[in-house]
Amino acid sequence: MIGDEMSEFIGSKRGAWDGEPRPLHLAPMSGVTDLPYRLLAKECGADITITEFTNSTALTREAATSWRRMETHETEVPFIPQIFGGDPGDMATAAEMLAPAADIIDLNFGCPAPKVTNICAGAALMGEPDRLVSMVETIVERVDVPVTAKMRLGTGQSANNSTEICKRLESVGAQRLCIHGRTLKQRYSGEADWSSIKQAVEEVEVPVVANGDVVDASSAKACLTHTGASGLMIGRGAIGRPTVFSDIKVGLGWMELDRLPWVANHDDWHGLSEAGQAFASRKWCWDRYIHLSEATIGLQGKWMQRHAIAFTKGLPGAKKVRTLMHEQATIKDMAEAISGFLASPV
Ligand SMILES: Cc1cc2nc3c(=O)[nH]c(=O)nc-3n(C[C@H](O)[C@H](O)[C@H](O)COP(=O)(O)O)c2cc1C
């Protein structure tokens, strides 16, 4: 088995949490985690980022739109593409096609969307554990980069099986496991169940990353204390708020507030109101997002619109952002209009 190489990006299992830094992961999110956004999240304190999930069958057919989602850049280290699919052969072929550029390949067993579960992919595979495990085993055998997997607690139709699946995946060579503490049936409702994640953390030797409802320093602290997980993954809390990673690191004493670029480069950060600070940090993030887009995939209207809505959500005056965007003649103008909005708190 050549998939045995240890990755410097995975590390080893950590024990009970003693307050020390553990890696923070930006969750893979379809329609959110494009390449410049992943690079921005890194600049804002994320340690590990993962692409949005991509259909393995489409990749094997060389579908251009799917390959575009897998775009990376030399500055993206590590590069972790995530794939999903119901066909083990296509999953393995797609993994082989990605392996030369990838540092790690991540497999999705968590997606609850019907268009994914209907092809027995994503979280539906948790209802067919033998199929899931043999799929991972084949992929580990066929690629020479580490393989990791992200799953839910189970389907919610029968008893949760994430701990059992984690144990079996560890035995076939998966090197890191991430659990979102909800079932397929729950989708995004209810609270994430960290106790079930803790059980898996205790029963496997590979690192387990905890995911679900971590949104700030206090929830990060509670989740690490409760689960002893080797790392945390943050999804919705990072939409429009890539600074959530540094908020957590500062809040847990892992880094100094004054080292953050939007603080260090501001004349009077500490004199700003809470809203003023939100505008200032989001302006810094927006300008960097635009810069990182220009430096990599180019300005993409669709992505910019989504992020502009998310970046300005909850800020006073945010309602006018949609109109403001539609009034602009070019996407460059749109980039500047959003930057202008964030420059002048109302
Ligand atoms: C808009 C959106 C898109 C998502 N896309 C993916 C995806 O492509 N791959 C994946 O493994 N999970 C995906 N997820 C699930 C997240 O990675 C994460 O597991 C989930 O949101 C729970 O974490 P949170 O409570 O921090 O948001 C998505 C979630 C959201 C909200």
The ligand as an SDF file (V2000), in Angstrom:
LIG
                    3D

 31 33  0  0  0  0  0  0  0  0999 V2000
  -23.4990   26.4120    2.1400 C   0  0  0  0  0  0  0  0  0  0  0  0
  -22.9020   25.1160    2.6270 C   0  0  0  0  0  0  0  0  0  0  0  0
  -22.2510   24.2950    1.7360 C   0  0  0  0  0  0  0  0  0  0  0  0
  -21.6630   23.0910    2.1880 C   0  0  0  0  0  0  0  0  0  0  0  0
  -20.9470   22.3200    1.2960 N   0  0  0  0  0  0  0  0  0  0  0  0
  -20.2560   21.2470    1.7570 C   0  0  0  0  0  0  0  0  0  0  0  0
  -19.3510   20.5410    0.9100 C   0  0  0  0  0  0  0  0  0  0  0  0
  -19.1590   20.8710   -0.2760 O   0  0  0  0  0  0  0  0  0  0  0  0
  -18.6850   19.4740    1.4390 N   0  0  0  0  0  0  0  0  0  0  0  0
  -18.8570   19.0750    2.7490 C   0  0  0  0  0  0  0  0  0  0  0  0
  -18.2140   18.1140    3.1900 O   0  0  0  0  0  0  0  0  0  0  0  0
  -19.7090   19.7270    3.5670 N   0  0  0  0  0  0  0  0  0  0  0  0
  -20.3810   20.8120    3.1020 C   0  0  0  0  0  0  0  0  0  0  0  0
  -21.1530   21.5290    3.9720 N   0  0  0  0  0  0  0  0  0  0  0  0
  -21.2140   21.1440    5.3990 C   0  0  0  0  0  0  0  0  0  0  0  0
  -20.1310   21.8880    6.2070 C   0  0  0  0  0  0  0  0  0  0  0  0
  -18.8440   21.5210    5.7580 O   0  0  0  0  0  0  0  0  0  0  0  0
  -20.2450   21.5780    7.7100 C   0  0  0  0  0  0  0  0  0  0  0  0
  -20.0850   20.1990    7.9010 O   0  0  0  0  0  0  0  0  0  0  0  0
  -21.5930   21.9960    8.3000 C   0  0  0  0  0  0  0  0  0  0  0  0
  -21.9680   23.2830    7.8550 O   0  0  0  0  0  0  0  0  0  0  0  0
  -21.5810   21.9540    9.8440 C   0  0  0  0  0  0  0  0  0  0  0  0
  -20.6130   22.8260   10.3500 O   0  0  0  0  0  0  0  0  0  0  0  0
  -21.0190   24.2890   10.9510 P   0  0  0  0  0  0  0  0  0  0  0  0
  -21.9760   24.0560   12.0760 O   0  0  0  0  0  0  0  0  0  0  0  0
  -19.6940   24.8620   11.4070 O   0  0  0  0  0  0  0  0  0  0  0  0
  -21.6380   25.0510    9.8360 O   0  0  0  0  0  0  0  0  0  0  0  0
  -21.7780   22.7060    3.5330 C   0  0  0  0  0  0  0  0  0  0  0  0
  -22.4640   23.5360    4.4270 C   0  0  0  0  0  0  0  0  0  0  0  0
  -23.0240   24.7330    4.0000 C   0  0  0  0  0  0  0  0  0  0  0  0
  -23.7390   25.5990    4.9920 C   0  0  0  0  0  0  0  0  0  0  0  0
  1  2  1  0
  2  3  1  0
  2 30  2  0
  3  4  2  0
  4  5  1  0
  4 28  1  0
  5  6  2  0
  6  7  1  0
  6 13  1  0
  7  8  2  0
  7  9  1  0
  9 10  1  0
 10 11  2  0
 10 12  1  0
 12 13  2  0
 13 14  1  0
 14 15  1  0
 14 28  1  0
 15 16  1  0
 16 17  1  0
 16 18  1  0
 18 19  1  0
 18 20  1  0
 20 21  1  0
 20 22  1  0
 22 23  1  0
 23 24  1  0
 24 25  2  0
 24 26  1  0
 24 27  1  0
 28 29  2  0
 29 30  1  0
 30 31  1  0
M  END
$$$$
